[in-house]
Amino acid sequence: MELLWQRPRRKTLVDWPEDVDTRLDVLVRAAAAAGEQTSRSQILAALVTAAEVRPALIAQLLHSYRQMPADALDADNSRDDLPSVRSPGRTRGRK
């Protein structure tokens, strides 16, 4: 049986706030804490495939995101109770 996660790949450039990028790293760390070995791309793919294709719901999610204060992710992005995870490949530079 062919699995979705093993299908041909497509590179996608994502441009978003640094805090959101850090949040993605936190989600990878949370997966590691649950015993999963994963990557940023697999976390993103899992979130996209789990999203319901309901226009009103997508609009609500966008509205909530656009109304978040700048420090909304600070607490989660600085969690020290999750394991650190080293990504393979080149290291992304931080400003």
Backbone as ProteinMPNN parsed JSONL, in Angstrom:
{"seq_chain_A": "MELLWQRPRRKTLVDWPEDVDTRLDVLVRAAAAAGEQTSRSQILAALVTAAEVRPALIAQLLHSYRQMPADALDADNSRDDLPSVRSPGRTRGRK", "coords_chain_A": {"N_chain_A": [[0.846, -1.179, 0.0], [0.597, 2.159, -0.896], [1.727, 5.016, 0.801], [0.645, 8.252, 1.82], [2.563, 10.049, 2.921], [4.861, 9.188, 1.728], [4.81, 9.862, -0.895], [5.758, 11.602, -4.0], [7.753, 14.55, -3.563], [7.395, 18.121, -3.011], [8.944, 21.197, -2.948], [8.321, 23.948, -0.86], [8.213, 27.355, -0.352], [7.952, 29.111, 2.57], [6.891, 32.002, 4.082], [6.864, 33.592, 7.005], [6.154, 34.925, 10.327], [8.947, 35.051, 12.618], [8.386, 34.046, 15.178], [6.373, 32.192, 14.678], [7.773, 30.349, 13.177], [9.554, 29.453, 15.115], [7.696, 28.288, 16.783], [6.983, 26.076, 15.239], [9.307, 24.564, 15.489], [9.059, 23.994, 18.213], [6.841, 22.33, 18.142], [7.945, 20.129, 16.822], [9.723, 19.334, 18.788], [7.859, 18.659, 20.771], [6.684, 16.439, 19.588], [8.887, 14.745, 19.643], [9.099, 14.434, 22.395], [6.952, 12.808, 22.776], [7.883, 10.508, 21.782], [8.162, 10.348, 19.052], [9.968, 10.4, 16.021], [10.528, 12.912, 13.879], [10.053, 15.505, 11.383], [10.203, 19.015, 10.536], [8.797, 19.406, 8.15], [7.124, 17.16, 8.086], [5.517, 17.656, 10.324], [4.197, 20.018, 9.482], [2.86, 18.97, 7.211], [1.18, 17.097, 8.458], [-0.45, 18.807, 9.97], [-1.701, 20.298, 7.922], [-3.074, 18.275, 6.517], [-4.827, 17.487, 8.493], [-6.533, 19.596, 8.783], [-9.819, 20.776, 8.472], [-11.76, 21.144, 5.547], [-13.518, 23.514, 5.519], [-14.968, 26.405, 4.693], [-15.898, 28.478, 6.502], [-14.687, 27.741, 8.899], [-11.953, 27.865, 8.226], [-11.801, 30.584, 7.689], [-12.323, 31.538, 10.257], [-10.075, 30.584, 11.65], [-8.07, 32.048, 10.342], [-8.858, 34.662, 11.049], [-8.515, 34.551, 13.839], [-5.713, 34.13, 13.976], [-4.787, 36.501, 12.767], [-5.498, 38.347, 14.664], [-3.935, 37.888, 16.845], [-1.879, 38.913, 19.555], [1.476, 40.254, 19.471], [3.104, 38.891, 21.285], [1.948, 36.429, 21.663], [2.823, 33.759, 21.385], [4.964, 33.489, 23.022], [5.211, 32.087, 25.562], [4.967, 29.319, 24.928], [6.981, 29.11, 22.998], [9.273, 29.313, 24.441], [9.592, 27.042, 25.935], [11.124, 24.855, 28.205], [10.802, 22.313, 28.979], [10.705, 20.416, 27.06], [12.389, 18.057, 24.948], [15.51, 18.867, 23.324], [15.949, 19.083, 19.839], [17.82, 18.115, 17.133], [18.039, 19.196, 13.884], [18.531, 17.516, 10.787], [20.879, 18.339, 8.156], [21.491, 21.656, 6.786], [21.904, 24.352, 9.075], [19.468, 26.639, 10.038], [19.781, 30.108, 9.929], [19.506, 32.512, 12.536], [18.302, 35.724, 13.344]], "CA_chain_A": [[0.0, 0.0, 0.0], [1.349, 3.413, -0.962], [1.341, 5.946, 1.864], [0.695, 9.66, 1.417], [3.812, 10.714, 3.322], [5.951, 8.694, 0.901], [4.583, 10.305, -2.274], [6.748, 12.582, -4.474], [7.867, 15.785, -2.782], [7.409, 19.44, -3.627], [9.488, 22.205, -2.032], [7.454, 25.101, -0.709], [8.785, 28.452, 0.411], [6.984, 29.677, 3.507], [7.347, 33.268, 4.65], [5.997, 33.857, 8.151], [6.884, 35.531, 11.445], [9.933, 34.206, 13.291], [7.756, 33.356, 16.309], [5.644, 31.037, 14.136], [8.814, 29.39, 12.816], [10.01, 28.879, 16.381], [6.607, 27.424, 17.242], [7.102, 24.817, 14.496], [10.372, 23.814, 16.166], [8.501, 23.515, 19.48], [5.986, 21.189, 17.814], [8.846, 18.998, 16.554], [10.199, 18.91, 20.109], [6.744, 17.996, 21.45], [6.578, 15.108, 18.984], [10.005, 13.963, 20.186], [8.752, 14.11, 23.776], [5.977, 11.725, 22.707], [8.552, 9.343, 21.229], [8.15, 10.379, 17.585], [11.072, 11.011, 15.291], [9.844, 13.568, 12.769], [10.697, 16.694, 10.828], [9.328, 20.176, 10.389], [7.902, 19.214, 7.007], [6.082, 16.2, 8.453], [4.576, 18.345, 11.221], [3.363, 20.876, 8.64], [1.982, 18.12, 6.396], [0.161, 16.534, 9.346], [-1.397, 19.871, 10.306], [-2.473, 20.638, 6.721], [-4.009, 17.195, 6.199], [-5.824, 17.4, 9.557], [-7.44, 20.752, 8.714], [-11.09, 20.552, 7.781], [-11.97, 22.047, 4.412], [-14.784, 24.216, 5.764], [-14.636, 27.822, 4.526], [-16.129, 29.282, 7.709], [-13.678, 27.375, 9.886], [-10.683, 28.426, 7.772], [-11.9, 32.036, 7.914], [-12.211, 31.759, 11.709], [-8.667, 30.388, 12.0], [-7.328, 33.218, 9.842], [-9.212, 35.817, 11.883], [-7.842, 34.382, 15.138], [-4.279, 34.354, 13.766], [-4.546, 37.913, 12.467], [-5.778, 39.147, 15.854], [-3.029, 37.503, 17.94], [-0.86, 39.9, 19.936], [2.839, 39.891, 19.071], [3.727, 37.989, 22.263], [1.018, 35.316, 21.895], [3.486, 32.456, 21.412], [6.163, 33.564, 23.862], [5.283, 31.051, 26.595], [5.254, 28.016, 24.311], [8.235, 29.136, 22.252], [10.418, 29.267, 25.352], [9.454, 25.866, 26.812], [12.36, 24.12, 28.45], [10.445, 20.974, 29.427], [10.711, 19.531, 25.906], [13.762, 17.743, 24.544], [16.016, 19.595, 22.169], [16.018, 18.227, 18.655], [18.737, 18.626, 16.131], [17.582, 18.85, 12.541], [19.597, 17.187, 9.843], [21.067, 19.328, 7.098], [22.017, 22.966, 7.134], [21.265, 25.054, 10.181], [18.854, 27.912, 9.647], [20.315, 31.25, 10.679], [18.563, 33.356, 13.292], [18.762, 37.116, 13.485]], "C_chain_A": [[0.894, 1.246, 0.0], [0.814, 4.371, 0.104], [1.543, 7.381, 1.399], [2.046, 10.294, 1.732], [5.012, 10.264, 2.49], [5.826, 9.119, -0.569], [5.666, 11.311, -2.694], [6.632, 13.914, -3.74], [7.777, 17.023, -3.653], [7.945, 20.416, -2.59], [8.565, 23.417, -2.035], [8.152, 26.148, 0.145], [7.688, 29.045, 1.292], [7.611, 30.914, 4.128], [6.378, 33.629, 5.77], [6.819, 34.443, 9.288], [7.835, 34.534, 12.115], [9.324, 33.441, 14.457], [6.983, 32.123, 15.851], [6.647, 29.952, 13.743], [9.351, 28.695, 14.065], [8.955, 27.933, 16.933], [6.65, 26.072, 16.528], [8.202, 23.954, 15.113], [9.884, 23.245, 17.491], [7.604, 22.3, 19.227], [6.811, 19.949, 17.488], [9.372, 18.448, 17.878], [9.109, 18.183, 20.89], [6.538, 16.584, 20.887], [7.683, 14.197, 19.517], [9.724, 13.546, 21.625], [7.753, 12.964, 23.837], [6.574, 10.471, 22.068], [8.571, 9.276, 19.712], [9.425, 11.002, 17.044], [10.461, 11.599, 14.029], [10.637, 14.771, 12.29], [9.685, 17.833, 10.789], [8.334, 19.96, 9.255], [6.81, 18.201, 7.326], [5.064, 16.812, 9.409], [3.639, 19.228, 10.399], [2.383, 20.056, 7.81], [0.859, 17.523, 7.248], [-0.897, 17.583, 9.698], [-2.286, 20.233, 9.112], [-3.489, 19.54, 6.416], [-5.094, 17.047, 7.267], [-6.852, 18.531, 9.498], [-8.7, 20.391, 7.921], [-11.261, 21.586, 6.676], [-13.388, 22.629, 4.545], [-14.469, 25.703, 5.714], [-14.805, 28.658, 5.794], [-15.075, 28.995, 8.776], [-12.317, 27.951, 9.51], [-10.677, 29.937, 7.996], [-11.741, 32.362, 9.398], [-10.759, 31.599, 12.167], [-7.822, 31.577, 11.556], [-7.597, 34.444, 10.699], [-8.502, 35.731, 13.234], [-6.347, 34.663, 15.022], [-3.984, 35.837, 13.579], [-4.804, 38.833, 13.656], [-4.837, 38.829, 17.02], [-2.063, 38.631, 18.267], [0.533, 39.363, 19.619], [3.488, 38.885, 20.022], [2.898, 36.73, 22.526], [1.701, 33.96, 22.032], [4.686, 32.402, 22.344], [6.285, 32.414, 24.857], [5.632, 29.691, 25.998], [6.602, 28.0, 23.612], [9.465, 29.086, 23.152], [10.342, 28.067, 26.304], [10.781, 25.137, 26.956], [12.076, 22.708, 28.952], [10.408, 19.962, 28.283], [12.157, 19.246, 25.494], [14.222, 18.625, 23.391], [16.185, 18.59, 21.035], [16.946, 18.878, 17.663], [18.23, 18.227, 14.764], [18.758, 18.489, 11.663], [19.747, 18.291, 8.805], [21.604, 20.633, 7.629], [21.225, 23.578, 8.272], [20.705, 26.371, 9.671], [19.411, 29.01, 10.532], [19.224, 32.022, 11.373], [19.157, 34.734, 13.395], [18.989, 37.461, 14.913]], "O_chain_A": [[1.824, 1.36, 0.798], [-0.396, 4.512, 0.281], [2.492, 7.685, 0.677], [2.609, 11.001, 0.895], [6.068, 10.893, 2.542], [6.669, 8.756, -1.389], [6.406, 11.814, -1.849], [5.542, 14.337, -3.352], [8.042, 16.988, -4.854], [7.445, 20.456, -1.466], [8.092, 23.851, -3.085], [8.625, 25.85, 1.241], [6.626, 29.431, 0.803], [8.73, 30.867, 4.637], [5.213, 33.936, 5.518], [8.048, 34.458, 9.222], [7.562, 33.335, 12.168], [9.707, 32.297, 14.704], [6.941, 31.119, 16.562], [6.393, 28.767, 13.955], [9.573, 27.484, 14.061], [9.288, 26.888, 17.491], [6.383, 25.039, 17.14], [8.037, 22.741, 15.242], [10.256, 22.13, 17.858], [7.609, 21.35, 20.01], [6.42, 18.837, 17.84], [9.454, 17.234, 18.061], [9.387, 17.209, 21.589], [6.251, 15.649, 21.635], [7.445, 13.025, 19.808], [10.069, 12.436, 22.032], [7.703, 12.23, 24.825], [5.868, 9.489, 21.839], [8.956, 8.255, 19.142], [9.898, 12.015, 17.558], [9.931, 10.863, 13.196], [11.755, 15.016, 12.744], [8.485, 17.636, 10.982], [7.157, 20.296, 9.388], [5.676, 18.365, 6.878], [3.873, 16.518, 9.313], [2.424, 19.193, 10.593], [1.206, 20.404, 7.716], [-0.287, 17.455, 6.802], [-2.092, 17.286, 9.721], [-3.487, 20.449, 9.275], [-4.639, 19.835, 6.092], [-6.174, 16.533, 6.976], [-7.921, 18.43, 10.099], [-8.636, 19.786, 6.851], [-10.943, 22.761, 6.857], [-14.305, 22.285, 3.798], [-13.778, 26.217, 6.594], [-13.933, 29.464, 6.119], [-14.627, 29.904, 9.474], [-11.602, 28.467, 10.369], [-9.676, 30.502, 8.436], [-11.097, 33.349, 9.753], [-10.27, 32.387, 12.977], [-6.965, 32.053, 12.301], [-6.673, 35.183, 11.038], [-7.953, 36.722, 13.715], [-5.775, 35.351, 15.867], [-3.039, 36.366, 14.164], [-4.369, 39.985, 13.649], [-4.942, 39.45, 18.078], [-1.489, 39.241, 17.364], [0.731, 38.153, 19.514], [4.34, 38.103, 19.599], [3.129, 36.038, 23.517], [1.19, 33.092, 22.74], [5.352, 31.372, 22.44], [7.358, 31.823, 24.982], [6.503, 28.992, 26.515], [7.296, 26.983, 23.631], [10.575, 28.843, 22.677], [10.965, 28.082, 27.365], [11.465, 24.844, 25.975], [13.002, 21.981, 29.311], [10.116, 18.787, 28.503], [13.038, 20.088, 25.67], [13.412, 19.073, 22.579], [16.514, 17.422, 21.246], [16.846, 20.076, 17.398], [18.012, 17.044, 14.506], [19.838, 19.069, 11.77], [18.83, 19.088, 8.605], [22.1, 20.72, 8.752], [20.024, 23.346, 8.409], [21.38, 27.119, 8.965], [19.498, 28.851, 11.75], [18.125, 32.167, 10.838], [20.371, 34.894, 13.518], [19.377, 38.588, 15.222]]}, "name": "protein", "num_of_chains": 1, "seq": "MELLWQRPRRKTLVDWPEDVDTRLDVLVRAAAAAGEQTSRSQILAALVTAAEVRPALIAQLLHSYRQMPADALDADNSRDDLPSVRSPGRTRGRK"}
